[in-house]
Structures are given as C-alpha cells and as structure tokens.
Amino acid sequence: MRMRMASAFAIFLLFIAAPASAGMSDAELKGRLIDSYFYADEGESWQDFRHFTELSAVTDEQLHRVLMEIYNEADDKLQTLTPGTEEWNYSLGLVDSVIRWLPSCKGIPIKDFLLAHAASKERHRHIRRAALISYLRIADAQETRDVLLHFLAGERCGVDPLSVYSHAAATYDQTPPEDEAKRRAIIAALMVAAAREDGKIGFVEVDRILSMRSDTYRRSGERLALLEHHSLEPPTRNLYTDADLKAALAESRRYRKHTSVNTNAALLQAHDFSGEHTPANAEKWGGALVTPSPEVIFAPRGVPAPKPALYRRSIRHWLLGIAGLGGLVAAFALWRNLRRKRGSA
C-alpha cells in the first residue's frame, strides 16, 4: 500500500513538474530525479514514467548523462561503505533506481550495460534484479528468449528462478498484444523452464503463470506429465503449493484431449520468433495467448483459477442444448394434449 501511495505521489509530481522543466540544467534534473522521480516502483506505474523525456523538455541524451552521473557517484561510494549501514542502503537505492530508469533513455545503447549487471555475481541481488527487469522491458523477442533461457535453462548465474518467473510474467503483461513475438517468446521460455524445474514450489509457480496466459499449455500433455512427476515428490512446507498442485493435476486429468507444446531448449533456441507464425506453428509456442485480468493475477493462492474459455463455451453450449431439448419436449407434450382434447370433443 505504501509503495502504491509513493508511486501515485511520484506520478503527481512528474506531471506538475514537467511543464516547468523546460531548459532545466543537469544539476536541476539530477536533484528532481533523486528527490521525486526515483519513487517509481517496479509495477504498473512504470507505464506512466516510460515517456518521461516526451513529457518534459529533457532529451534522451541529457537524461542518460545525468543518470550515469548519479550511478557513478553512488556506485563509487557503495564500494567504500559498510554493507547494511544507512548510507550504504541509500547508495544502493540510487544505483538500483538509475538502472530501473535507464530504459527511459530511448535510442541510447544500454542493453549490454544492463545485461552485464544482471549476470554479474559480484553485484548485489537488488541491482541484478533491477538490471534484469530493465533489460526485459526493452529487449526484442529474440533477446527476451535468449536472456530467459540463460537465467532459467542455462547457468542461472545465482539468480533465484522464482524472481525471474515473476519478472517474465510482469513483462508479458506489460507487453502490448500487438507484439505477439515477444509475448510468445516469454511463454515459450517459461515452458522450457517448467520442464527443467527440479523443485515442486518453483514448478507450481511457473505452471500457475503459464496456465493463466496460455490455454494451450494448460491443456497440454507435457503439462500433465510434469504435474504427475511433481505430485510424487514429498509434501512441502509451503502453505499452498501442494493444494495448488493437486487441483491442477485433477483439472489436467479431466481433459479428454490434450494439446502439445514445446519444452525442448534446443528447439526453442533455434526458433526465429521474428518470423511469421502459422496456426500450427504457434500452437507449439503457446497457442492463443491471453492477458489475465488483475482479479486473476492477484487472487489468493489456493483459489481455483477460472475455467478456460473453451471450457466455458462447451458448458454454455451444453446448457443451451438441454434448454432446447426441454423446449421441444414441452412443445410435444402440449401438442399431444391439444390432440387429446380435440379427440374427446
């Protein structure tokens, strides 16, 4: 709640300050970034900050120059301070904020910088996480596939896969449907990760993310096999993991027909997501993709996910069929009753 209030306050400051920022100096921009704009969190408010240079009289070059000045000063100080102290935490927050803001500098080559920070084992986990989030925001479909495969099916570089699943899901949800290639690359990479996940907690989390965004994955035989496999593992201490897995397995077993998706990392690495996807080809990489509603995303764990659209349509058709049959039976009974009365007359 506090983060949302801070983000709302930052957005308010952004829009009232932007008109007054015409011709602001580097020093003034630096002060405003540190004092106000760095309150932007990692969630939905990012959409309100991505066009910062368009809303103010700040060029991409100036914004990048000032951000890197803040970064260099804070990062140099970070190396000399004792971890965990108030000043160290403040400097860490500045470095983290700069990295999250760098995607606002459109046209400036920053991908290598972000990727190096995300993969560096020497960097603090907050910085690595921020770098990965920022990279995913600006990566194209092929780059998105490569970085997710690297952190989920490759070396991992010490990054917690649970956090990568979460960032990938957030990136998918913030990517417009028009950019189908990138959304499909994310789903494809997560399907490979699900097949390689060796822990029940991690698998249930990535399975939950995928099932809300791809009905083809949800109904796949590969998913059923993975659910069967993880159901044989000992119970966990997680409050919802085992209940979620049991419910998902029961649902998957009920499907009369199962689809098929790709969970092979080598095939995914060789696939060109910038090319055209035929219906048959798209089925392998997630099929018909959807963006889950906020009510579904933030539903309490353990609550059954809504039935897929195909399931809802089949139930609706079944009910309509029964209603139609009932109408015919009623009409036939009425006709027979009328004939009986006429005959008796």
Buried (B, 14 or more C-beta within 10 A) or exposed (E): EEEEEBBEEBBEBBEEBBEEBEEBEEEEBBEBBBEBBBBBBBEEBBEBBBEBBEBBEBEBEBBBBBBBBBBEBBBEBBEEBEEEEEEBBEBBBBBBBBBBBBBBBBEBEBBEBBBEBBBBEEBBEBBBBBBBBBBBBBBBBBBBBBBBBBBBBBEEEEBBBBBBBBBBBBBBBBBEEEEBBBBBBBBBBBBBBBBBBEBBBBBBBBBBBBBBBBBBBBBBBBBBBBBEEBEEBEEBEBEBBBEBBEBBBEBBEEBEEBBEBBBEBEEBBEBEBEEEBEEEEBBBBBBEBBBBEEEBBEBEEEEEBBBBEEBEEEEEEEEEEEEEEEEEEEEEEEEEEEEEEEEEE
